[in-house]
Amino acid sequence: SQPCWSEYLTTRIEQNMVVNCTCPISECHAQPTTAFIFSIVSSEEIIAKYEKALLRGYVECCSNLTWCTNPQGCDQILLKDGLGYGVACSKCSWMSCFNCNFPEAHYPASCSHMSHMTCAKCNHGFCWRCLKPWRPTHKDYYNCSAMVSKAAWQEKRFQDYNERCTFHHHAREFATSLKNRVSSISEVPKIGTLTFVLDACKVLEQARKVLAYSCVYSYYNQDTESMDIVEQQTESLELHTNTL
């Protein structure tokens, strides 16, 4: 009867299971047509959900179509053919990569780099998708079910730079304390000259200061070309400072 069909189709649509659904009679494999569904379901809200389901199904079936990958949400459909690593959505301007389906364009990193990342300092591996530690048993990027928002990424970026900045400030305090202790020892008459050690402590103190504020500079600087040079110089300075 029509009421039964209406209830059945409405439930399937609300559960996002209407595409390729069959007759509720187990022995019957007939699929209700779009025209039949329109004639049975009268609710405009349910019909709107059905039309969205049809659109989703169509996009998923077309290898050259995809949705905008903006994690904040965007319903724009994009054409992948002929497009490269960084394509801006015409609706929200989000930059997507269509070669590996990573949610954001990731130049200069290659697509193979984007499954997981490893910290160059401590070798800690983590998944770019969910930010959790990388393990051999961790599902690869394409199957990772967690997705963080753009705001979460910004918060993590701030936390990373803030932790580095705080570390160098603490290390600077240590250098200052060391300089003061060396300075007091050098005043003892029987102790030989410690000028070179005192100078080393001053250099260490200054280097930690530069490293701390370079974190602030790097956080606010949006010029990627100059940042590559800055990061290289910062890493070199940090390496020599740690050795000192």
C-alpha positions in Angstrom: 0.0 0.0 0.0 1.1 3.6 -0.5 1.4 4.4 3.3 3.7 1.3 3.8 5.8 2.4 0.8 6.0 5.9 2.1 7.1 4.9 5.5 9.6 2.4 4.1 11.2 4.9 1.7 11.2 7.7 4.2 13.1 5.5 6.7 15.6 4.5 4.0 16.2 8.1 3.0 16.6 9.3 6.6 19.1 6.5 7.2 21.0 7.4 3.9 20.3 3.9 2.5 17.9 4.8 -0.3 20.4 4.5 -3.2 20.1 1.0 -4.7 17.5 0.0 -2.1 15.2 -2.8 -3.2 11.6 -3.8 -2.6 11.0 -4.6 1.1 9.8 -8.1 0.1 12.8 -10.3 0.5 12.1 -12.3 -2.6 11.8 -9.2 -4.8 14.9 -7.4 -6.0 13.1 -4.6 -7.9 14.4 -1.1 -7.2 12.1 1.8 -6.9 12.7 4.4 -9.5 13.1 8.1 -8.9 9.7 8.9 -10.4 8.1 6.3 -8.1 9.8 7.7 -5.0 8.6 11.2 -6.0 5.1 10.0 -6.4 5.1 8.2 -3.0 7.0 10.6 -0.7 5.2 13.9 -0.1 7.5 15.6 2.4 9.6 18.3 0.8 12.3 17.8 3.5 12.6 14.1 2.8 12.6 14.7 -1.0 15.5 17.2 -0.5 17.4 14.6 1.5 16.8 12.1 -1.3 18.1 14.5 -4.0 21.2 15.0 -1.9 21.7 11.2 -1.7 21.3 10.9 -5.4 23.9 13.7 -5.9 26.3 12.0 -3.5 25.9 8.7 -5.3 26.6 10.3 -8.6 29.8 12.0 -7.4 31.0 8.8 -5.8 30.5 6.9 -9.1 32.4 9.4 -11.2 36.1 9.0 -11.0 36.7 12.6 -12.3 34.5 14.2 -9.7 35.1 14.9 -6.0 33.9 17.0 -3.1 35.9 20.0 -1.8 38.1 18.6 1.0 37.7 21.6 3.3 37.4 20.1 6.8 35.2 23.0 7.9 32.6 21.7 5.4 31.9 22.7 1.8 29.3 21.2 -0.6 31.1 22.2 -3.8 31.8 19.5 -6.4 35.2 19.8 -8.1 36.4 18.3 -11.4 39.7 16.5 -11.0 40.7 16.0 -14.6 43.8 18.0 -15.6 44.2 19.5 -12.1 47.4 19.2 -10.1 48.5 19.2 -6.5 47.0 22.6 -5.4 43.5 23.5 -6.6 41.4 26.3 -5.0 37.7 25.6 -4.6 35.7 28.3 -6.4 33.3 28.5 -3.4 35.5 28.5 -0.3 39.0 28.9 -1.8 40.2 25.8 0.1 43.3 24.3 -1.6 43.0 20.6 -2.3 45.3 17.9 -3.6 43.8 15.6 -6.1 46.7 13.3 -6.6 46.6 11.7 -3.1 43.3 13.0 -1.7 45.0 14.6 1.2 42.6 17.2 2.6 44.9 20.1 1.8 47.5 21.0 -0.8 50.8 20.0 0.7 53.6 21.5 -1.5 56.5 21.1 -1.3 56.0 17.8 0.4 55.2 14.9 -2.0 52.1 12.8 -1.8 54.1 9.9 -0.5 55.1 12.0 2.5 51.6 12.7 3.6 50.6 9.3 5.0 52.5 10.0 8.2 55.2 12.4 9.3 58.3 11.9 11.5 59.8 14.6 13.6 63.4 15.3 12.5 64.5 16.0 16.1 63.1 13.0 18.1 61.9 10.6 15.3 58.4 10.7 16.7 56.0 9.5 14.0 52.4 10.7 13.9 49.5 10.5 11.5 48.7 13.8 9.8 45.0 12.9 9.7 44.3 12.3 13.4 47.6 13.5 15.0 48.0 10.2 16.9 51.3 8.4 17.2 52.1 6.3 14.2 52.2 2.6 14.7 52.6 -0.4 12.3 49.1 -1.3 13.3 47.7 2.2 12.6 45.4 2.3 9.6 46.9 4.1 6.6 45.8 7.6 5.9 43.1 6.7 3.4 41.4 4.6 6.1 42.0 6.8 9.1 38.6 7.6 10.5 39.5 10.6 12.5 39.7 14.1 11.0 40.6 17.3 12.8 39.3 20.7 11.9 41.3 23.6 10.5 41.0 25.2 14.0 42.6 22.2 15.6 45.5 22.3 13.1 46.0 26.0 14.0 45.9 25.2 17.7 48.5 22.4 17.3 50.7 24.6 15.2 50.6 27.2 17.9 51.3 24.6 20.6 54.3 23.3 18.7 55.9 26.7 18.3 55.0 27.7 21.8 56.6 24.6 23.3 59.8 25.2 21.3 59.8 28.9 22.4 59.3 27.9 26.0 62.1 25.3 25.9 64.6 27.9 24.5 63.6 30.4 27.1 64.2 27.8 29.9 67.5 26.9 28.3 68.4 30.6 28.2 67.7 30.8 31.9 70.1 27.9 32.4 72.8 29.7 30.4 72.3 32.8 32.4 72.6 30.9 35.7 75.7 29.1 34.4 77.3 32.4 33.3 76.7 33.8 36.8 78.2 30.8 38.5 81.3 30.8 36.2 81.6 34.6 36.8 81.6 34.1 40.6 84.2 31.2 40.4 86.5 33.3 38.2 86.8 35.9 41.0 88.5 33.4 43.3 92.3 34.3 43.2 93.6 30.8 43.0 91.4 29.9 40.1 92.9 30.4 36.6 91.3 32.6 34.0 87.9 31.4 32.9 87.3 34.1 30.4 86.8 31.7 27.5 84.2 29.8 29.5 82.4 33.0 30.5 82.4 34.1 26.8 80.9 30.7 25.8 78.1 31.1 28.4 77.3 34.6 27.0 77.2 33.1 23.4 75.0 30.3 24.7 72.6 32.8 26.4 72.4 34.9 23.2 71.8 31.9 21.0 69.0 30.6 23.1 67.4 34.1 23.0 67.6 34.1 19.2 66.2 30.6 19.0 63.3 31.5 21.3 62.2 34.5 19.3 62.8 32.8 16.0 59.8 30.6 17.0 57.6 33.6 17.3 58.9 34.9 13.9 58.3 31.6 12.2 54.8 31.3 13.7 53.6 34.6 12.2 55.6 34.6 9.0 53.6 33.4 6.0 56.3 33.7 3.4 57.1 30.1 2.7 60.1 30.8 0.5 61.9 32.8 3.1 60.8 30.4 5.8 62.6 27.5 4.2 65.9 29.5 4.6 64.9 30.6 8.1 64.1 27.1 9.2 67.4 25.8 7.8 69.4 28.5 9.6 67.4 27.9 12.8 68.1 24.2 12.7 71.8 24.8 12.2 71.9 27.3 15.0 70.1 24.9 17.3 72.4 22.1 16.5 75.5 24.1 17.3 73.9 25.6 20.4 73.0 22.2 21.7 76.6 21.1 21.1 77.9 24.1 22.9 
